């Protein structure tokens, strides 16, 4: 987990630097998306187990006016996902 977390932290640092020039798009798969979400929110990677990411969904990460990381939108899909159980 330490190696995954270090990689995700580098991706986030690079993305934040690139945000000075505009929006940034990141694509992640499965559990890596959970770790990415946790680390963006400045939480330990294990926090990701509390995040349900729907297949083929999108999230919008942003910051409040005090530069606090926030999930602006999460779980955006092009399909009705209300009854998706994840299995």
N, C-alpha and C positions, 0 to 999 in steps of 0.2 A: 504493500500500500504506500510505503514511503516514496518509492520510485514513481508511482502513478501520480501521487500528490505533487511531487517536485516538477514533473512534466506539465501538469495542469497549471501549476502556479506560474511556470514560464510562459505558457500560452496566454494566460490572463494578463501577465505583465506586458507581453508583446501586443496584445489586443488593446490594452489601455493606452499604450504609446501611440498606436495607429489611430485611435479614436480622436486624436488631436486634429487629424485630417478629415474626419467624417465617420460615418457608420462602419461597423465591422461585422462580418458574418462568420460565425463559427459553426461547424457541423461536427456532431459527436454521435456516437453509437452506444446504445445500451447503458451499461453501468458507468461508463466514462462521463456521460451526460449528467448523471447524478453527482459525481465527484466535482465536475465543472460547476454545477449549480451551487454545491456546498461551499467550494473554495471562493467562488465569486462573492458569495454572501459572507465571506470571512469566517466560515465555520470549519470545524474539522471535517476531513473527508467522510467520516462515519455518519455525519449528518445526512449524507445523500441517501441513506436507506429510508429516510422519511419522505423522500420525494418520489412521487409516481410520475414517470414520464411515459406518455402514451406513444405508441408506434407512429412514426411519420408526423410527429408534432413539432411545433416551434415554440420558442420562448423569446421574449424580449427582455434583456437585462438593461438596467439603466442606473442612474444616480439621482438622489434628491439634491436640493440646492446646497446641502452641506457635504456633498460628495460621498454620501452613504450609499453603498450598493443596494439595489432593490430589484425585485422581479416586477417588471412593469406589466408583462403579460406572460402567461404560462399555460402550456397544454393546448396551444392553438392547433386545431386540426381542420381538415376539409371534410370530416365525416362526423356523424352523430356518435359521441363517445360516452354518453351518460351511463350506459350499462356495461362498459368495458371492464372486465375483471382482471385483466393482465395475465390471464392464463389461457 
